[in-house]
Amino acid sequence: MPEISDSLERADEQHFTRPIPKSAGAQVRFLVKQLKSTKAVADLLAISRRTVERYVKDQIKQPKPALASRLVTEVRRRWQPLVRKRARAKAAKTTGLVIETRARFGFSAAPGTTDDGRMRRITQHLPADYAERLFAAQAAGAAESQLRRIAAEGLQEIYFKDHGARAQGLLVEFTDIDYVDFTF
């Protein structure tokens, strides 16, 4: 389940300056404008070209639930790319990002010590270099495990090691994610 990637996408949506189109016709018209053809939209949504044309002309107003879900997902993915780009660039260069998560954090230690993995709720600001690494990895199509490793490394260095002031040599395992949210 792509928790980290989905959370980064949700964080992007916080920066939108306009709401996404509400009606199915407006959403399909937006996709046609973005993809430059009704055939491309039909292939993307797994519907016929004629159905796309009917949505464009508002001859069909209510999509079936599965199509409505795909439609909203595809519109959100393409909505306000410049706004997203600016927000990510600012986070990657200056502000960094905040991660809030509830997950199991464990360490390399003997059984029965306090270092055994346990569920923790952590809210922590990560510096811009971790934001840049997360965004670059996501843009390159990195697997969820790689995104999780970058987030775990950031939490390890900033939260658990306190910028290198304590717990030298500690290796953090970030597993069993209950939820994870990013803001930037």
N, C-alpha and C positions, 0 to 999 in steps of 0.2 A: 504494500500500500504506500503510495507516494506522499507521505506526510510532509516532509521538508519542502519538496517542490510545490505542492498545493498551498502550503502556508506562505511561501514566497509570492505565489500568484495572488493570494488573498491580500497580502500586504501591498501589492501593486494597486489593487482596486481601491485602497484607501486614499489614493492620490488623484482619482478621477475627478475632473472638474465638471463633468456633465454625466447624468445618469444614462445607462445603456437604453436603447430603444425598448419600449414595452410591448408593442403589438408584434405579432408574428410577421405581418407584412413589412413593417419597418425594419425588423431584424433581417429578413431575407433581402430586402433592398440594400441594406448596409453590406451584407455579405457579397451580393452581386457587384456592388461598387468596388469592394476590396479585391475580389478575385477576378473581376473583369469579364465574367461570363456566367450565364445561367447553367451551362454544362458543368463548370467547375464547382458551383454551389451544389448542384444535384449530386455530383460524385462525393462531395464532402459530407453531405447529409444523408446519403444513401436513399435518395428519392428520385423520381423521374424529373426530367427537364420541364415537362409540361406542368407538373405540380409546383415547381419553383416559379414558373411564369404566372400561375394562378395566385400564388402568395404575393408576388410583386404587384399584381393588379387588384389585390384585396378581394379576390373572388372566393378565397378560402381564408377564414379568419381564426379558426381554432385548430391548432395542430394536435395530433394525438400526444399523450404524455411523453412517450419515448422521444418523439421528434422535437417536442417543445424543449426537453432537457438538452438534447444535442444542439439545438439552435441557440439556446442561451449560452451554453458552454463555448461554442465557436465564436459567438459575438463577443463575449467577455475576453476571449483569448486575443482578439484583434482590436479591441476598443482602445482608443487613445494611445497609440504606440509612442508618440513623442513625450507625452506626460509621463508614461512609465519610464522611458529612457532617461529623462531628466531626474526623476526621483531616485532611480538606481544609481545614476552617476554621482549625485550628491551624497548618497549613502556610502558609495564605494570610495569617494575621495575625502569626505570630511566628517560626516555625522556618524557613520557606522549604523548598526541596527541593534534592536532589542529583541532578545529571544525570551519567550515565556514558555515553559514546558513542564510537563509532569511525566517523568519517565524513570526507568530503573537505571541508576548509576552505580557501577561497580568498579573495583580497583584490583590491582594485583596485590594480594595479601593472603595470609594464612586463614583457613576457615575459622569461624567463630569470632573474628575480630570485628571491630566497627567498620572495617573496610569491605565487609560483605556487601554485595549489591542490595540496594533498597530503593523503594520509590521515593522520589524527591520532587518537590515543586520548586522550580528555580526561575527567577526573572533576572536577567543579566544583560547589561549593555556590552556588545562586542564591538571592538574598534573597526575602523573602515577597512583595514586590510583583510579581515575575515569576511566582511560584506563583499568586497571585491572578489575574493576567492569563490564564495558561494555563487555569486552572479555569473562569474566566468565559467564555472563548472556546469551550472544549469544551462547556460547558453550553448555550451559545447555538447550538451546531451548526456551529461554524466548520469550514472545510475544513482538510485536513491541511496545506496550504501555509501557511495563516495560523498554525497552531500551530507549524510549523517556523520561521516568521519570528520569532515571540515567543521561542522557545528560542535562535535564532541571535542575536537582539538581546541576550539575557541573557548568553550566552557572550561576545559581542563586548565588552560593557561590563565584565564582571567578569574574564574570563580574558585577553582580548587587550589591552584598554585599561587594565587594572588600576585600575578605578574612576575612569577619567579621568586617571590619572597619566602615561600615555604613549600614543603612537600616535593622536594627535588626527586626526579625519577618516577613520579606518579604517572600511571597510565590509566585513563578513564575509559570505561566502556559505557556507551550510551545505547540502551536497549529497551524493549517493551514500552514504546512511546504511547502514552495515554492520549496526549495532545501536544501540539507544538504550534506556537503563533509567533510570527515575526512582525515587527513594526519598524519603519524607517522613515 
